[in-house]
Structure formats: C-alpha cells, structure tokens
Amino acid sequence: ALGWRLKAMLSRLSMSVRPCVSVCRWVHTKEKGKPLMLNPRTNKGMAFTLKERQILGIHGLLPPKIETQDTQAMRFQKNLKKMSDPLQKYIYLMGIQERNERLFYRVLMEDIEALMPIVYTPTVGLKYREKYCTFNDDIQGTASVALAGLLSAQRVVGKSITEHKVLFLGAGEAALGIANLIVMAMMESGMSQAEARKKIWMFDKYGLLVKGRAYETDSNQEGFVHPDPGDVKSFLDAVNVIKPTAIIGVSGAGRLFTHDVIRAMGSLNEHPIIFALSNPTAKAECTAEDAYSLTQGRCLFASGSPFAPVSLEDGRILTPGQGNNAYIFPGVALAVILSGVRHISDTVFLEAAKTLADQLTDEELSQGRLYPPLSNIREVSLQMAIKVRLSWGFGALLKGTSVVLLKVGESTVHSLPPPTIPAGMRLKPATFEL
C-alpha cells in the first residue's frame, strides 16, 4: 500500500489540460466561515489576509495578527529543531497536517531528508490488484528500490545483473518481492526464468531453502528452493558455500550480518554488495559503519533506515544509501494519476527501478550513495512518472520544450529537459501542481 502520509501529497495534485496552453490553478472552495477553517485543505491559519478574512466570513474568528506562510514555516521549523524525540516531532508534524496542509507540505519539502524518516512509515496494503488500481508498497515498492540499488552497484562492480548471485536473509513476502523483480530484470537481459532463479538463494530461521529440508516451504517460495549445496548450518556457512556477490537482509531480526559475515563477503568480492533493509534502525542486519570499516570501504551498502555518513581511516567519508520506498511510490502513483490506467503490473516497478538508478550521478556514486539524495525526490518522481508513462505508450508531460515539474508552495516551478520521445508518439500537454 502507499505510505498514506506521503500518498496524501499525491492526492492533492490537480491537472488542467488545454490544446495549446497549460495553466496551474489552486483548487477553489465554496466553504466559508468556520467550516473553511476546520478543513485542513483550505485553512491557512493566520496567513489569511484581511481581505480574505472579510470575504470568507472568518473575520473575528482569528487573532488580529496576520502572518505570511514564510513566517509560519520559520516558526514551525524553529520549534521542530528544539525537539529531540522523533515521536514528539511526529506528533507535532501530524498536528500541523490536521490543521493546515499547505503549511505541512511546505515544512516537509523544505527539509525532506531530515523529516522523511519521521513522517513515513510503510504499511501493509490491500491485495486487490485485479479489482482496484492499487499496489503493495511493502512488497513491490521495496522490491523496486532494492533492485535500483543493485543496478546502481553495477556501475562500480562492472558486472551485468545476470552475473550476480544473491543470498537473502529472510524468505518472506519482502524477500520474494525483491527476488521476483530481480528475476524479471535478469530475464529482460536474456536469461530464462529458470536460470535467473538459480542465481537467488534464501535463508530463513530454519536455514537455507533447499529440497528435502525438514521444514516445509510455501508455494510462493518454490521457485527459489534449490538442491542442497552441502553442510550449511548458519548464515555464515551459506555465505562461504554459495559465495554470493550480494546479500540482502529483510528478516527484521537485528544484527545477523555479523562481523564474520561481512568479512567473508569482503574476502569473496572486491566490491561486496550488502543491503541491510530491515526497519527500524535497531533491526537492521548491520550498521553502515560495520559494513564499510570491515571491508575497508569497498562494500556497496544500502539500508532501510537512515545511517549517518561514515569516516574511514584513510580519510574518506562515505554516505550510506537509504533504500526508502518513498523514492518509488510518488513517481509510480503520479504516472497512474496522469495516465488513468486501471491496473499496475510488475513491469512498472522494473521501469521505476531503472529510472531511479539512472538518476544517480557519478559524483554521488563516488560518495558511497546508491540512490540520489532524498532532497531530489521531486525531480526523481517526475522523471519516474515520465518513464513509466512512456512504458505504457502515453506521451510525455511537456510544456513547450521543457518538462513541467511541480509547483511547490506559492510560486516555485522547476523544469527539466525533455526525455527522448519515440518517433510518432502523440504528446499530451499537461501541468500539475502540489
């Protein structure tokens, strides 16, 4: 499911289409008086001007002082910085959202890297994909962002996705979602499904998924059940026997990527890929510091929860990549909204993963990142929406010779160069605002 707090951001999009000219407008309301002030979509607090207060019938319902949104945002940011407890920050931010949505999104977007971990919590979604236009963010969103990290890592490792061997710690829905999307990527590169599945191994609380083991596997896991490779009793044994190029943790069981596991990955690979994707930070399979320090900074690391940059003994400072689903679902949802499709296939998340990986610059990659900075999420989301829309056969979102991005706050409009458009494809001008 969509992380509903950020899904609300996309539900505020309004689109107007004209033959030649595209114009952005705010949504107008007929509400007046107290109902207008009780509606978080229309309430602006003390930012209502005197004229607005008189016209809308709220004069006398507010303190006489008039503030700009800039002043409001500055005050709320100042109050947030006084708080050290994440839960306290969350309650404070949700209070703003429940009263004044424009101000909430203004505050959120001004410091999105710091506030995203506060407001965003993945939730388990409805599985009615054939009946409703929906997707499961925990499974498909996680899979897409994990695959994007692998695709980014290819640029350092110098290996095709088909040359990787992946070992999962955990064999539940999240692991299966990632594994199936990796298989799709390998098949797109020319492998058969059977060959691709042989590249993926899973280790759960009962051990490796192998034929004939004492504990049964369910039907969803069957494609990743392999012949027993030998005497494997621990995850470390599995690493030494299978010799994976990448390990992906989605077990939620804490620090099971032990120092010995990380060292083993470092001895097997010049650039070991280590993804500790379990949330929250306390349940991550290892820390960024352990992953980098025990591999002398050679590993390619990503996590589900944020970790601070790591300073190495040689003076390098590496910035861990956070595989946040928020990189995926805004762009996918935006493409759905603008295209009006009724079904979201798994190929959408393959396209989203490739687009996300493409947004990472060489400079960011050299810093240890496997994903673009979260502060660029609006640009990333737009490019993703464009590519996904094109994959469905729809035209791009164009205005003249530039791509219209998001109108943020009161006036800011960003634009990017247009993507390559296939010959003969019909273009549909459109703009939208946040």
Secondary structure, 3 states (H helix, E strand, C coil): CCCHHHHHHHHCCEEECCCCCCCCCCCCCCCCHHHHHHCCCCCCHHHCCHHHHHHCCCCCCCCCCCCCHHHHHHHHHHHHHCCCCHHHHHHHHHHHHHHCHHHHHHHHHHCHHHHHHHHCCCCCCCCCCCCCCCCCHHHHHHHHHHHHHHHHHHHHHCCCHHHCCEEEECCCHHHHHHHHHHHHHHHHCCCCHHHHHCCEEEEECCEECECCCCCCCCCCCHHHCECCCCCCCCHHHHHHHHCCCEEEECCCCCCCCCHHHHHHHHHHCCCCEEEECCCCHHHCCCCHHHHHHCCCCCCEEEECCCCCCEECCCCCEECCEECCHHHCHHHHHHHHHHHCCCCCCHHHHHHHHHHHHHCCCHHHHHCCCCCCCHHHHHHHHHHHHHHHHHHCCCCCCEECCEEEEEEECCCEEEEECCCCCCCCCCCCCCEEEC
